[in-house]
Amino acid sequence: MPDQPHAHQILNPATEEVVATVPATSAAEVDAAVVRAAAAQRRWSQAAPADRARLLRRFAATVDGHLEELARLEVEEAGHTLGNARWEAGNVRDLLDYAAGGVERLTGRQIPVAGGLDITLLEPLGVVGVIAPWNFPMPIAAWGTAPALAAGNAVLLKPAETTPLTALRLAELALEAGLPEHLFQVLPGAGGVTGQALVDHPGVAKIVFTGSTRVGKEIMARGARQMKRVTLELGGKSPNIVFADADIERAAAEAPMAYLDNAGQDCCARTRILVQRTAYDRFLELLAPAVRSVVVGDPSDEKTQMGPLISRAQLERVRGYVPEGRAAVRGSAPDGPGFWFPPTVLTDVAADDPAVTEEIFGPVAVVIPFDDEADAIRLANDTEYGLSGSLWTRDLGRALRVSRAVAAGNLSVNSHSSVRYSTPFGGYKQSGVGRELGPDALTAFTETKNIFISTEA
């Protein structure tokens, strides 16, 4: 296993200033954390369900009391706009509340059988490893952590190297709320060291990972050696399908933020805008001013709609997809320090161009014409990914037909909504394995045990 730097500097993406230095967790420290977590989990799982639910609600209330602090940390380490960061902190609170409500409803079944009574129990897995990404550090960390805790497990959370600050603060708030020591631990560090030690550890029963498809495949392969359970939320190249019978003005007005939210660093970003050919020119005519009007700048300013990219490396990656003079529409972005890239739209791009086929993870969209419903479905599914998507039409029958035909886990009709804590989230194809959130989230962190009791004399 490679060596790891003793500490990692955290940069503000908007200013490139160092805002913190965070110690990295070694493989030996991961091992010690697993031992502590296993002991804490045994005590936690034996506590009364009502007591566990009460502590999780108290954790939610404690988060609620620190929403602004958490939001400001997210702005500082991730470059998120203040409005987005406040929503993200609120999402952590709401998810903890929602998961707490499931603790006392995590029930098995009684199954009719001959000769006795058959029941099922849902038992916690034990220690769960959550590996969170840098694009939405707070909410995605909670997507795995909250239901895992509610189901009776301990959680070891490894945040991304660039964005550990909100995770560390959440762990402090958990202790402040009264959660048992070592039940929820945060292990900052590099993926190749801390993350790999977590994935390979035999004492970790499940890994929840959000990140690239390449790394997700590696985690799945490594986990398979131990039959370790995994939930993987990976990449996306989501379509935004606009039919000619739609409200074109509204579809064009809402298209920019469907791919520019978080500077396009969103696996659900609708970066392939598919427009019916008879409405194509009108849509582009409306889209251009909408894109140029997006306010890009200081993420701590209440008026800002889009902030910077996360790092210099990500900025260079995004630039590689947009050679000079290629953009059909380009917005504005600040000069000077920070990892800024302007909102960009490409047109007249070949079907096999990397900008069409690869996940850019930046504020770049391509607009592609289609002829009819069958052509729209073909183009929408012409990707290795299948995470999310939108479609715009006034025809209810078409909305249902196309929704059923598009191979994606999360679809919106006449909107761009993808994620709610109360509904399941996950992808088809290369976009991942399993589902998070929703009413079944807790069961993903349990084993089903079947017990037959004979009633024969």
Secondary structure, DSSP 8 states (H G I E B T S, - for coil): -----SEEEEE-TTT--EEEEEE---HHHHHHHHHHHHHHHHHHHHS-HHHHHHHHHHHHHHHHTTHHHHHHHHHHHH---HHHHHHHHHHHHHHHHHHHHHHTT----EE--TTEEEEEEEEE-SEEEEE--SSSHHHHHHHHHHHHHHTT-EEEEE--TT--HHHHHHHHHHHHHT--TTSEEE----IIIIIHHHHH-TT--EEEEES-HHHHHHHHHHHHTTT-EEEEE-----EEEE-TTS-HHHHHHHHHHHHHGGGG--TT---EEEEEHHHHHHHHHHHHHHHHT--BS-TTSTT-SB---S-HHHHHHHHTTS-TT--SEE-----SSS-----EEE-S--TTSHHHHS---SSEEEEEEE-SHHHHHHHHH-SSEESEEEEE-S-HHHHHHHHHHS--SEEEESS-----TTS-B--EETTEES-BSSTTTGGGGEEEEEEEEE---
